[in-house]
Amino acid sequence: MAPARDPIADLRRIAFLLERANEATYRVRAFRSAAKALAGMPAAEMTERAANGTLTELAGVGDVTARCVAESLAGEEPVYLRRLVATEGSDLDAEATALRAALRGDCHTHSDWSDGGSPIEEMALAAVELGHEYLVLTDHSPRLTVARGLTADRLRRQLDHVAQVNSALPEGFRILTGIEVDILADGSLDQDDDLLARLDVVVGSVHSGLKDERSKMTRRMLAAVANPHLDILGHVTGRMVSSRPAGVTGPGDRGHRARTRAESDFDADAVFAACAEHDTAVEINSRPERQDPPKRLIRRALEAGCRFAINTDAHAPGQLDWQRFGCERAALCGVSADRVVNTWSAEQLVAWTHNRP
């Protein structure tokens, strides 16, 4: 017999690939729940249960996941995993491939502290496996209650927790502190100024009033961009181009089932001119259901002289590999690596956020 594989690693790899493929939440949850249920179980007990067919007696382990565990213990790559690997990924052209290779981190990600599906540690380790040098943790701010936004006190606790996690992560990788702060109706940012000043990266996004009339939305966005704490303007139009579930496995599951939604109406030329003036980066959001901004607006932001951040807005580990989608759209619009802030090292990125005009 071949040596046994690591069944927990195989279950987590399957979940990662399902997340990356934007599969339905219940499929992802089945494999992550099984991995959690079996974590820490002695190898002898797991082997015995696999042999006598009692793995499914454990809460969180079903027929499919039990079969995968049995195959792993027998030294075989689980059939489910083999099929996913055989059909994974998509081909990128040379320009998009080069841009993806130049990225050193991701500036917009979520954990189970707000509406993400996985702990901070799992998100960080997935980023390490993808070859990132850093991950910016940007859980939501308090006004977005549907996403369990972090109050000032919870954010302070998260900062302490991130410091502890960083001390245990592989050398050469770090979690940068951040937030996806709500841009409120008057353009102010939904968190205490003293806390925003402590963070490494601040992403600001509009999540409410997306149908506001053009002049009102423009004033709101211009006020936000002028705020010295705002580093990156997130998913600028708020559009949704797909009605497919986004594969989120956390408490904000229902809130992140994508619905088609038209773009917000605002004066893009004025907003991008302000971004260039204040050196605020425009996010190219890589989520398949967002594809925000549309390509015509990426080109206008490029012409305005804006910097960009190609981010995943990941709510699960497998979604961290969605940057290729953003790179593809950026390359089509002529965005070069020297215009993208997350091609920089962590030190360069933080120096930029703390020294912007």
N, C-alpha and C positions, 0 to 999 in steps of 0.2 A: 504493500500500500504506500501511496505517496504520503509525505509528511502532512500533518494537518495544517490547514490555513488558519488565519485569525478570523473567526466568524463575525466578531463584533466589527472589525475593520471592513469586512465585506458588506455587512448590513449598512454601515455608514457610507461606504462608497456608492452603494446602490441609491441611497437617499440623496447623496450629493448629485449624482447624475440625473436623477428624476427632477430635482430642483432646477438644475441647469437647463433641462429640457422643457421647463415650465409645465410639468405635469400637474395633475390635480392634487390638491392638498391631502386627500385621504390616502393616496398612494405613498406620498412622502412620509406621512405620519406613521403608517404601518411599519416601515423599516426603522425609523428613528425610535419608535416606541419599543420595538423588539430589541434594538441595541441597548436601550436604557434598561429594559427588564433583565437582560442577561449580563450586563456589565457587573463585574465583580464576582460572578458565579465561578466557583472552582471548576477547572477544566474537566476533572473527573466526573463531576455531577452533570455538567453539560453533555459530555460524551454519553453518559449512561441514559440521560433523558432522550437524547437523539436516537439511541439504539432501541429503547423500549417505547418510543412514540409519545412521551409525556411532556414534550416541550410546550405543546399547545395548552397544557393545563396552567401555564403561567400567564398572568394578565399581561396583555400587550404582545403576545406571540400567537400568530395565526398559522394556518396551514402553509401559506406561501413562504413566510419568513422561517418557519421551522424547517421546511425543505431546503432553504438556502443554508441554514446552519448545518444541517446534516451533510450537505455536499461539501461545505467548507471543512468540516471535521474529517471528512474522508479524503481530504487533500485535493479536491476538485474545485475549480472555479465555478461558483454557482451559475446555473444555466441563465437565471434572470440577469445576473451581472454580465455574463458573456454576451447576451443579446444587446444589452444597453451599450456596452463598449463597442460592439460591432456597428452600431448605428449612430454613435455620438458625433457631435461636432458639426461644423460647417466650414467649407473652404473659404478663405479670404484672399483677396488679391494682394499683390506685393506691397502696395502702399499701406493698406490696412494692417497687414501682418507686421510691417516695420513699426507702425505706430503702436500697435499692441505690445510689441517687444520693448518699446521705449518706456512704457508705463511702469512706475515703480511702486505705486500704491493706489488706493481707492479712497476718495474723500467724502463718500456718502453711503453709510451703512447703518443697519439697525440690529438691535439685539432684543432678547426677551425682557429687557428692562422697559421697553415700550411695546411696540407691536410686532417685533421680530419673532422668529420661531425658535431661536437657539441662544444659548448662553454666550456671553462675550468670549469666553475661552474657546468655544467651538468655532466661532466666526474667525477668531485670530488664527487658530491652527489651520483652518481651511485656507486662509490668505497665505500663510507660510508655505503650504503645499503648492499653491499656485505660483510661488516665486516672488510674491510681493515683499517689499521691504518695510511697509507700514500699512496700517489700516486706520482710517479715521472713523471713530465711533460717533454717529450723529443721531442719537435717539431723539424723539420728538419733544417739543416744549409743552408747557402745561395746558394751554388753551385747547389743544387737540385731544380732548378727553376720549374720543373713540379709539385713539391710538395709545392710551395710557401715558400721555405726555408727562415728562418729569417736572415735578415742582422743583423749586430752588433747593430744598432740603434733599430731595432724592438725587438731584444732579450732583450735589456735594458728596453724597455717599458714593455715587458712581465714580467720581473722580478718585476717591480713596481706593475703591475696588480696582479700578484700572491700574493704579500704581502697584497694587499687589500682584495683579496678573502679569504686568510687564516684567516684574522681577523674576518670574518663572518661565518666561518665553525664551525661545532660542536666541542666542546672540546674533545681532544683526537685524532683528525685527523688533518693531515696537508698535503699540497701539497709541495713536494720537487722540487726544481728547477733543470732543466737538459736540455739535448739536445741529439738528435741523430745526431751526427756530421759525415759528409762524410769523409771517408778515401780516400784521394786524390791519384793520380797515384804514387807519390813519398813517400807515407805513412804518409804525414803530415795531420793534422786535420783542417777541413774547418771552423775555427772560431778563433777570436783573443785570444791569450793566456791569457790575463788579464780577459777576460770574462769566459773562460773555468775554470780558477782558482776560480771564484766566485760561480760557480754552485755546487750544492750538488752531482749530479751524471752525468757522461759523458758516453754515449753509443756511440761507434764508429762502423760504418758499411760501407761496400763496396757497392756502388750502380751503379758504372760505370766500364767499362772495365772488365766485369765479365768473359770474354772468354780469358783474357790474359794468356800467356803461364806460365807454372808452376813456373819457377824460378822467373819471374817478380812478380807474385802474391804473392809468398812467401816473397820476399824482402819487398813488399808493406805492408803486414800484420805484419811482424816482426818489421818494423819501427814504425808502429802505436802502437803495443803492448808495445814497449819500451818508448813511450811518457808518461810521468808521469801524464798527464791529463786524459788519457783514463782509465776508470774504468771497463767497460764491453765491450767485443767484440760481436757485434750484428750479428744475422743471418749469421753465419760464411761462409757458402758455397754459399749463394745467390740463392739456388735452389727454384723452384716452382714445386710442385707435383700435382697441381690441376689446371684446367682451369676454375673453377667455380668463378663467381664474388664474391668478398670478402665482399659485403654488406656495403661498405663505402658510406657515404652520403655527403661528403664535396666536395670542389672545386677540389680535386685531384682524383675525382671519376674514371675517365678513367685511370689514372696512376696506380690505385690500383685494376684494374680488373686482376685477376691472370692469368698468362699464364704458361704452363709447361716450365720449364727451367732446364737445367742440372746444376750440381754442378760446382762451380769454382774448378780449379785444383791447389792445393798448397801442400806443405809438412806439413801435419797435425801434425806429430810428432814434427817437429821443432817449429811450431806455438804454440802448446799446451805446450811444454816445456818452451817457452818464457812467456806464460801466467802464468804458475806456478812460474817462476822465478820472474816476476814483480808483482805477486799477482793480475793479471787482470782476472776478472770472464769471463767465457764463457757463452753466453746466450743460453738457451734452449727456442727457439721461439715457442710460442704456437699456432700461426696462423695455421688453418687447411690446408691452401694451401701451407704453407712453411714447417712445420715439420722439422725445421732446428736447429741444425745439425741432420743428420740421426743417428740412434741408434748406428751404429758401431763407429761413431766419438764421440758420448757422452761417450761410454765406453773407448775410447782411451784418451779422456781428463780426465776422472776419474782416469785412470791408471797413467797419467802424474802428478796427484796431483792438478788439477785445482779446483778452486771454480766455482760455477754456479750461474746464475740468471734465474729463471723461469718467463718469461715475456710474456705478451699478444701481444705487439705491437698493442694495440687497437687503432682504428680510430673512434670508436663509443662506447657509454656507454655499450651496451649489450655485446660487445666483451671483456669487462673487466672480464667476467666470463669464458673466454677461458683458464684460467690457468690450469683447470683440464686436458686439452689435454697435456700440457707440463708435468704436474705431472705424468700422466700415462706413458709417454715415459721415463721420468727420473727414475721412480720407476722400470720399466722393466730393466733398465741398472744398477740398484744398487746404484743410487745416494741417499744418506741419507740427512736428513734435515740439519745436521751440515755442509754440504758442500754448502749450498744454502744461498746466502747473503740476499735475501729478506725474510728469516725467522727471521732476526734480527729486532730490533726496529729501528725506524727512527734515533735515537741518535747513535746507534751502527753502522748503515749503513753509516751515514755521517762521523763519526769518522774514519771508515775504508777508505772511499774515500779520506779523507784529510790527512791521515797518511800512505798511501801505499808507499812502497820503490820506 
